[in-house]
Structures are given as C-alpha cells and as structure tokens.
Amino acid sequence: MSTNQPAGADAYDLVLQGGHVIDPANGVDRVCDVAIAKGKIARVAPGLSTSGAARVVDVAGHHVVPGLVDIHVHYFATCPRLGVSPDDHAFPGAVTTAVDTGTAGWQNFERFRREVIDRVRCRVFAYVNIVSTGMEVPENEQNPDEMDPRPTAEMARKHSDVVVGIKTAHFMQYGWTAVDRALEAGELAGMPAMFDFAPKPERSYEDLLLKKMRPGDIHTHIYARHIPSLDDTGKVHDYIWEARRRGVILDLGHGAGSFWYRLAVPCLEQGYLPDSISTDQHTGNVNGPVFNMLHTVSKMLNLGMSLNDLIYRSTVAPAREIGHPELGTLGEGAEADVAVIALREGRFGYWDCGRGKMIGDRKLECLMTIRAGKVVYDLEGRALDDWRTLGPSY
C-alpha cells in the first residue's frame, strides 16, 4: 500500500506499528498502524510512514483496540468501604473510561467529584445513587427516607458533564420504593437508570424488566444466582427476550457475587449474551474473582464468545449505553484512548462467584494502555529505550 502522505503528515507523537487492529465502530479488523498526534487518533492504516514520528512502538503479533469502557465500577476511592483507585485498577485491565455506579449519592457526590473524578487520569463518569449517601452509609440503603428523587435529579443535572444516570442497589426491604424513586429521579433528570435488583415475592424480575424499566435503562448482574434468568426446565425466560426487544439493556456486572458459571453457561448456550461487559470492580473483588476488566473478558472468551464480539461489547456498546458514542473508537480525530493486548495460549484457571473453577486455553493480557495520547500503563516497557542506549547514570 502506498505511504504517500502530505508533507508533515508523519510528524506523529506515537505510532503503534504492525498490530492487528480491532475497531468495531469503524469495521476495522486487520493489521494496521495506529498513529497518534496531539492526543488524538491521527491515522489508522497499513504501512504508515514513520520518518517524522517521535516514537514508534512495535506491537506486531498483538491486538490494538480502543480503550475499553467499563460501565460498572466503584471508583470513589476515598470511600474506603468499596472504592478503589481508578488509575491503579482501570489501566492494567485496558480500561480508559469507567462509570462509577452509585457509590455516591446527592449528599456526597461533589466530594467524590472533587477528590477523585477531577484528579485522576482515567476518564470517570458516574451514576448518582438514589440513596442520599450512596453506598458510604450501608444502613441508609434500606431507608426510604434517604431516597429523595428531587435532590438526586438536581445533582445529576448539575454535573451532567460526568453524570450519566441514576442508580439503585442493595434494597432488601418490602416493595418497589427504591426502583420507583430511581425511575422518578431519572425522569426528572432526563437520564436512564441502572438497577442492581433483588427479586422478592411482591416484586418480580419479570415486572422489573417489562413494567418498570424504560428503553435505555440497564439491569446489571444478569448472571447472578438470585436473578431468575432460567425457568424450571433450564430455558431462558421469554420475558427476557421481550425486554431486550423493548430496548432494556442487560449488562454483565461480574462483581463479588453476581457471576456464576452455572447460570452464565446455559444462558450463553441459548444465545443470551450480555449487551455489555462490566466488572463491578471494588475492594471486595479486585483480588478475585474479578481482578480486572480483561480478566472478565477472558472468561467470556473461554466460554465461547468471539474476541471481536467481546471488544464490541466492551467499547462500542457501553459507550452508546452511557450516551457517549464518541468513545470506544479508533476513528481519526477521536481522543487517543487505546490498548495493546496480547492473546496468550496455554492453560489458565478462572473462578467465579460461586467459587467454581474453569480451565481455559486463552488469556488476554494488557501490554499497554494509552489515555488521551499518553502512555499510562506499559507492562513490558515497549515505549521506552533500551537501557544500554541511555548512557551513564551519573
């Protein structure tokens, strides 16, 4: 292919050379070079001229993908009960955009923004919890008096540059109070809602999906033990397919207790795939069973989903679900959020929330994460010079 380009067109800051690019947003699935300049994707094409590039990194034999988008995390790191550091836990999993799902409510959201969102390099969006204090005060999650739609919606609108919706979770009391008030806040704010839902006799999963949720609302934890995805014969319920036809979004949400092979496998065998992949990463699962986003994606790869489909459901799909379709793409002019991943072959163990082990033959490993054109994670030092070329240290 010709490398003829306009004068100065190869004055790139960074070129990832020779990798297999998977960019579902633009239909790219082939070996290409990815050029970055001024924090943006400058060009994606085979055989780019690199004579004027500041740095060229050989990534041949590996995959180059858009930075992954994890729409269920707990990154309110100064809330020690759940929150983990975005930059420490997103980048090793190839994630450049993450969505904190309700760790903060309207009373503590601005502290979360001030202390975390505005300080970290990872792009962090958020759902505001319908509970005033979010998940910081556990007893408040069971108190309907702490669920006020109006200030919740006002806080969401005030910070609409980073807030993408309303969240309800963990409500174990009688009735639909948490769901209904989250929906009311969503209506007031003009935003979708995400549901971490526990069915009870008076509130069924079917009614949540078909009578409560709106198109664009998200149910997370679809393969959790407490979610009745399968009927008594092991068949996926018809109402799940109907909910999807109506535009309800069904998200993985692995978590510490919400991903069970015994449910996921029969669902996947019947074609019930998650609309998006997410981790529910928090203090209780970063040392297992979640670890990071790519580890979760690797589980689904070993359960039979294709790599291209998984990249789609970890980039394009979640970006659209949160109303930011400009993310999850390597299109020219897009912000340069990129990951280089290795596909390892061998024998690898993966365990689920039921403490069941699966042995797989493939594993995805993040080699490099680039956020807004800057290398923020470099496992093997690929963007660095050989130490022998650097001269004396004194």
SULVENMO-V248653 format. One record per run of one state. SS is the DSSP state (A for helix, B for strand, O for the rest). FROM is the first residue (numbers start at 1). TO is the last residue. Records with the same first field share a line. If there is no record, write none. Layout:
SS: FROM-TO  FROM-TO
This chain:
O: 1-13  27-27  38-39  46-55  59-62  67-67  74-85  90-90  94-94  106-108  118-122  130-130  132-137  143-143  148-148  159-162  169-176  190-191  196-199  201-202  204-204  213-217  221-222  224-229  231-235  237-237  246-248  252-258  260-260  270-275  277-280  282-292  303-306  313-315  322-334  336-337  352-356  372-373  379-386  390-394
B: 14-23  28-37  40-45  56-58  63-66  68-73  95-105  123-129  131-131  147-147  163-168  192-195  200-200  203-203  218-220  223-223  230-230  236-236  249-251  259-259  276-276  281-281  335-335  338-351  357-371  374-378
A: 24-26  86-89  91-93  109-117  138-142  144-146  149-158  177-189  205-212  238-245  261-269  293-302  307-312  316-321  387-389
